């Protein structure tokens, strides 16, 4: 079965410590309650070759299919997670959604 993913790329915040605290203690637990969520990973990129990573944090949320994703985001938990972005992600995000397949 093909999965459907939401990838959220968080731009570098002015205050990384405050961002990380809010993300870890408030936002991630909100997002983890999305109904139909199959998996949820987050990573903070490290500098490669001394260059600053393009993003501060990348989160990948996986659902069984597009319908499960749409239902999750339209529900109370999805609306709460989206509304919470204004509380800590002032530098902005880039969001990508679509079907995901396994390569390896």
N, CA and C atoms as a LAMMPS dump frame, in Angstrom:
ITEM: TIMESTEP
0
ITEM: NUMBER OF ATOMS
312
ITEM: BOX BOUNDS ff ff ff
-5.0000000000000000e+02 5.0000000000000000e+02
-5.0000000000000000e+02 5.0000000000000000e+02
-5.0000000000000000e+02 5.0000000000000000e+02
ITEM: ATOMS id mol type element x y z
1 1 1 N 0.845 -1.176 0
2 1 2 C 0 0 0
3 1 3 C 0.896 1.247 0
4 2 1 N 0.608 2.156 -0.9
5 2 2 C 1.367 3.401 -0.971
6 2 3 C 0.974 4.298 0.193
7 3 1 N 1.936 4.976 0.728
8 3 2 C 1.695 5.901 1.83
9 3 3 C 1.54 7.315 1.277
10 4 1 N 1.099 8.203 2.129
11 4 2 C 0.964 9.616 1.781
12 4 3 C 1.665 10.405 2.871
13 5 1 N 2.5 11.371 2.473
14 5 2 C 3.294 12.089 3.46
15 5 3 C 3.074 13.599 3.44
16 6 1 N 3.257 14.167 4.614
17 6 2 C 3.38 15.605 4.797
18 6 3 C 4.801 15.83 5.285
19 7 1 N 5.557 16.631 4.552
20 7 2 C 6.914 17.004 4.973
21 7 3 C 6.879 18.485 5.287
22 8 1 N 7.308 18.837 6.497
23 8 2 C 7.347 20.232 6.917
24 8 3 C 8.801 20.611 7.137
25 9 1 N 9.258 21.607 6.379
26 9 2 C 10.621 22.122 6.498
27 9 3 C 10.536 23.468 7.21
28 10 1 N 11.103 23.537 8.391
29 10 2 C 11.032 24.742 9.21
30 10 3 C 12.242 25.625 8.93
31 11 1 N 11.984 26.862 8.563
32 11 2 C 13.048 27.825 8.308
33 11 3 C 13.736 28.18 9.627
34 12 1 N 14.945 28.695 9.535
35 12 2 C 15.721 29.009 10.738
36 12 3 C 15.044 30.107 11.56
37 13 1 N 14.742 29.805 12.826
38 13 2 C 14.102 30.795 13.688
39 13 3 C 15.123 31.795 14.231
40 14 1 N 14.614 32.929 14.688
41 14 2 C 15.487 33.91 15.337
42 14 3 C 16.062 33.343 16.628
43 15 1 N 15.239 32.614 17.38
44 15 2 C 15.653 32.046 18.66
45 15 3 C 15.489 30.528 18.59
46 16 1 N 16.571 29.849 18.254
47 16 2 C 16.516 28.399 18.069
48 16 3 C 16.141 27.678 19.359
49 17 1 N 16.621 28.166 20.481
50 17 2 C 16.33 27.505 21.761
51 17 3 C 14.831 27.559 22.07
52 18 1 N 14.207 28.725 21.881
53 18 2 C 12.773 28.869 22.131
54 18 3 C 11.97 28.021 21.134
55 19 1 N 12.387 28.017 19.875
56 19 2 C 11.725 27.201 18.853
57 19 3 C 11.762 25.731 19.268
58 20 1 N 12.957 25.231 19.584
59 20 2 C 13.117 23.819 19.927
60 20 3 C 12.281 23.436 21.145
61 21 1 N 12.259 24.294 22.144
62 21 2 C 11.477 24.015 23.351
63 21 3 C 9.99 23.908 23
64 22 1 N 9.476 24.857 22.24
65 22 2 C 8.059 24.829 21.874
66 22 3 C 7.764 23.616 20.989
67 23 1 N 8.615 23.363 20.019
68 23 2 C 8.397 22.235 19.123
69 23 3 C 8.359 20.925 19.911
70 24 1 N 9.36 20.712 20.749
71 24 2 C 9.479 19.446 21.479
72 24 3 C 8.39 19.259 22.531
73 25 1 N 8.031 20.341 23.22
74 25 2 C 7.114 20.218 24.352
75 25 3 C 5.643 20.433 23.991
76 26 1 N 5.376 21.178 22.918
77 26 2 C 3.989 21.508 22.596
78 26 3 C 3.582 21.017 21.206
79 27 1 N 4.336 21.43 20.184
80 27 2 C 3.898 21.138 18.824
81 27 3 C 3.982 19.652 18.465
82 28 1 N 5.106 19.02 18.74
83 28 2 C 5.251 17.604 18.39
84 28 3 C 4.178 16.744 19.063
85 29 1 N 3.899 16.953 20.359
86 29 2 C 2.815 16.169 20.962
87 29 3 C 1.45 16.439 20.315
88 30 1 N 1.2 17.684 19.887
89 30 2 C -0.049 17.992 19.169
90 30 3 C -0.114 17.194 17.874
91 31 1 N 0.941 17.268 17.083
92 31 2 C 0.968 16.591 15.79
93 31 3 C 0.907 15.073 15.956
94 32 1 N 1.493 14.566 17.016
95 32 2 C 1.506 13.119 17.237
96 32 3 C 0.108 12.561 17.486
97 33 1 N -0.831 13.42 17.823
98 33 2 C -2.21 12.983 18.081
99 33 3 C -3.084 12.986 16.825
100 34 1 N -2.511 13.317 15.679
101 34 2 C -3.31 13.316 14.447
102 34 3 C -3.875 11.922 14.201
103 35 1 N -5.183 11.819 14.004
104 35 2 C -5.751 10.494 13.751
105 35 3 C -5.236 9.932 12.424
106 36 1 N -4.983 8.636 12.415
107 36 2 C -4.524 7.988 11.195
108 36 3 C -3.041 8.151 10.914
109 37 1 N -2.308 8.773 11.826
110 37 2 C -0.873 8.972 11.633
111 37 3 C -0.155 7.636 11.762
112 38 1 N 0.536 7.244 10.717
113 38 2 C 1.257 5.961 10.703
114 38 3 C 2.636 6.108 11.341
115 39 1 N 3.341 7.191 11.005
116 39 2 C 4.649 7.452 11.61
117 39 3 C 4.93 8.949 11.562
118 40 1 N 5.85 9.373 12.416
119 40 2 C 6.189 10.789 12.539
120 40 3 C 7.646 10.864 12.961
121 41 1 N 8.466 11.427 12.107
122 41 2 C 9.87 11.612 12.447
123 41 3 C 10.228 13.081 12.297
124 42 1 N 11.197 13.5 13.087
125 42 2 C 11.7 14.869 12.999
126 42 3 C 13.213 14.81 13.108
127 43 1 N 13.878 15.679 12.349
128 43 2 C 15.339 15.741 12.442
129 43 3 C 15.79 17.185 12.321
130 44 1 N 16.865 17.457 13.04
131 44 2 C 17.492 18.772 12.978
132 44 3 C 18.788 18.609 12.181
133 45 1 N 18.809 19.121 10.947
134 45 2 C 19.981 18.948 10.093
135 45 3 C 21.245 19.532 10.724
136 46 1 N 22.362 18.893 10.46
137 46 2 C 23.651 19.389 10.937
138 46 3 C 24.416 19.996 9.767
139 47 1 N 25.338 20.875 10.1
140 47 2 C 26.139 21.544 9.076
141 47 3 C 27.004 20.518 8.351
142 48 1 N 27.001 20.595 7.039
143 48 2 C 27.854 19.722 6.223
144 48 3 C 28.913 20.59 5.562
145 49 1 N 30.144 20.262 5.811
146 49 2 C 31.221 21.041 5.204
147 49 3 C 31.279 22.48 5.718
148 50 1 N 30.781 22.696 6.93
149 50 2 C 30.838 24.028 7.508
150 50 3 C 29.721 24.955 7.067
151 51 1 N 28.85 24.516 6.173
152 51 2 C 27.763 25.367 5.698
153 51 3 C 26.503 25.134 6.525
154 52 1 N 25.783 26.21 6.771
155 52 2 C 24.533 26.136 7.521
156 52 3 C 23.507 25.344 6.703
157 53 1 N 22.805 24.408 7.361
158 53 2 C 21.772 23.661 6.646
159 53 3 C 20.68 24.608 6.137
160 54 1 N 20.011 24.208 5.109
161 54 2 C 18.961 25.047 4.521
162 54 3 C 17.778 25.242 5.469
163 55 1 N 17.541 24.27 6.37
164 55 2 C 16.406 24.335 7.28
165 55 3 C 16.846 24.002 8.696
166 56 1 N 16.078 24.515 9.661
167 56 2 C 16.362 24.243 11.07
168 56 3 C 15.879 22.856 11.479
169 57 1 N 14.709 22.468 10.951
170 57 2 C 14.118 21.193 11.334
171 57 3 C 13.289 20.675 10.167
172 58 1 N 13.257 19.374 10.007
173 58 2 C 12.418 18.737 8.995
174 58 3 C 11.581 17.666 9.688
175 59 1 N 10.28 17.697 9.446
176 59 2 C 9.377 16.701 10.019
177 59 3 C 8.684 15.954 8.886
178 60 1 N 8.561 14.65 9.054
179 60 2 C 7.898 13.808 8.061
180 60 3 C 6.782 13.042 8.76
181 61 1 N 5.563 13.309 8.33
182 61 2 C 4.391 12.634 8.884
183 61 3 C 3.808 11.75 7.795
184 62 1 N 3.598 10.492 8.112
185 62 2 C 3.144 9.518 7.125
186 62 3 C 1.77 8.968 7.5
187 63 1 N 0.906 8.924 6.495
188 63 2 C -0.453 8.419 6.636
189 63 3 C -0.645 7.269 5.65
190 64 1 N -1.694 6.49 5.843
191 64 2 C -1.948 5.361 4.948
192 64 3 C -2.215 5.812 3.519
193 65 1 N -2.965 6.913 3.366
194 65 2 C -3.299 7.391 2.03
195 65 3 C -3.725 8.855 2.111
196 66 1 N -4.02 9.424 0.958
197 66 2 C -4.385 10.836 0.902
198 66 3 C -5.661 11.129 1.691
199 67 1 N -6.621 10.229 1.641
200 67 2 C -7.868 10.445 2.374
201 67 3 C -7.632 10.507 3.878
202 68 1 N -6.738 9.672 4.392
203 68 2 C -6.42 9.697 5.821
204 68 3 C -5.744 11.015 6.185
205 69 1 N -4.853 11.492 5.323
206 69 2 C -4.19 12.783 5.547
207 69 3 C -5.212 13.917 5.579
208 70 1 N -6.09 13.96 4.584
209 70 2 C -7.092 15.027 4.504
210 70 3 C -7.992 15.005 5.736
211 71 1 N -8.431 13.832 6.141
212 71 2 C -9.295 13.717 7.316
213 71 3 C -8.57 14.186 8.576
214 72 1 N -7.31 13.81 8.719
215 72 2 C -6.537 14.205 9.902
216 72 3 C -6.376 15.715 9.978
217 73 1 N -6.071 16.337 8.849
218 73 2 C -5.838 17.774 8.853
219 73 3 C -7.131 18.569 9.016
220 74 1 N -8.257 18.001 8.597
221 74 2 C -9.543 18.686 8.714
222 74 3 C -10.141 18.561 10.11
223 75 1 N -9.654 17.602 10.884
224 75 2 C -10.19 17.371 12.218
225 75 3 C -9.641 18.354 13.242
226 76 1 N -10.122 18.216 14.444
227 76 2 C -9.737 19.099 15.55
228 76 3 C -8.225 19.106 15.785
229 77 1 N -7.615 17.935 15.779
230 77 2 C -6.173 17.839 16.023
231 77 3 C -5.372 18.527 14.921
232 78 1 N -5.788 18.339 13.672
233 78 2 C -5.094 18.973 12.55
234 78 3 C -5.2 20.478 12.589
235 79 1 N -6.391 20.965 12.872
236 79 2 C -6.584 22.422 12.974
237 79 3 C -5.757 23.001 14.114
238 80 1 N -5.673 22.295 15.242
239 80 2 C -4.882 22.769 16.384
240 80 3 C -3.39 22.807 16.036
241 81 1 N -2.899 21.786 15.352
242 81 2 C -1.478 21.744 14.981
243 81 3 C -1.133 22.873 14.013
244 82 1 N -1.993 23.112 13.04
245 82 2 C -1.755 24.195 12.078
246 82 3 C -1.816 25.546 12.784
247 83 1 N -2.779 25.741 13.658
248 83 2 C -2.906 27.012 14.384
249 83 3 C -1.689 27.257 15.272
250 84 1 N -1.104 26.201 15.801
251 84 2 C 0.047 26.34 16.701
252 84 3 C 1.292 26.851 15.984
253 85 1 N 1.383 26.687 14.681
254 85 2 C 2.561 27.161 13.941
255 85 3 C 2.822 28.645 14.208
256 86 1 N 1.781 29.434 14.356
257 86 2 C 1.939 30.873 14.603
258 86 3 C 2.616 31.15 15.942
259 87 1 N 2.613 30.168 16.843
260 87 2 C 3.188 30.357 18.17
261 87 3 C 4.697 30.161 18.229
262 88 1 N 5.29 29.576 17.18
263 88 2 C 6.73 29.316 17.264
264 88 3 C 7.458 29.339 15.925
265 89 1 N 6.749 29.228 14.817
266 89 2 C 7.396 29.102 13.51
267 89 3 C 7.276 30.392 12.707
268 90 1 N 7.604 31.5 13.344
269 90 2 C 7.483 32.801 12.7
270 90 3 C 8.38 32.988 11.49
271 91 1 N 9.464 32.225 11.41
272 91 2 C 10.37 32.331 10.264
273 91 3 C 9.796 31.645 9.032
274 92 1 N 8.731 30.879 9.226
275 92 2 C 8.065 30.241 8.105
276 92 3 C 8.382 28.768 7.957
277 93 1 N 7.587 28.14 7.114
278 93 2 C 7.759 26.726 6.793
279 93 3 C 7.574 26.534 5.302
280 94 1 N 8.096 25.445 4.822
281 94 2 C 7.797 24.966 3.481
282 94 3 C 7.152 23.609 3.687
283 95 1 N 5.956 23.42 3.129
284 95 2 C 5.241 22.155 3.303
285 95 3 C 5.091 21.459 1.963
286 96 1 N 5.332 20.171 1.988
287 96 2 C 5.204 19.325 0.812
288 96 3 C 4.283 18.171 1.156
289 97 1 N 3.367 17.827 0.266
290 97 2 C 2.515 16.659 0.49
291 97 3 C 2.472 15.838 -0.793
292 98 1 N 2.291 14.554 -0.623
293 98 2 C 2.159 13.701 -1.788
294 98 3 C 2.359 12.245 -1.468
295 99 1 N 2.101 11.4 -2.466
296 99 2 C 2.306 9.965 -2.274
297 99 3 C 3.791 9.663 -2.102
298 100 1 N 4.054 8.695 -1.257
299 100 2 C 5.445 8.318 -0.988
300 100 3 C 5.614 6.838 -1.243
301 101 1 N 6.684 6.487 -1.897
302 101 2 C 6.992 5.086 -2.144
303 101 3 C 8.331 4.718 -1.543
304 102 1 N 8.516 3.456 -1.321
305 102 2 C 9.768 2.959 -0.757
306 102 3 C 10.764 2.738 -1.89
307 103 1 N 11.955 3.267 -1.728
308 103 2 C 13.001 3.103 -2.736
309 103 3 C 13.904 1.931 -2.344
310 104 1 N 14.278 1.864 -1.08
311 104 2 C 15.136 0.769 -0.589
312 104 3 C 14.446 0.085 0.559
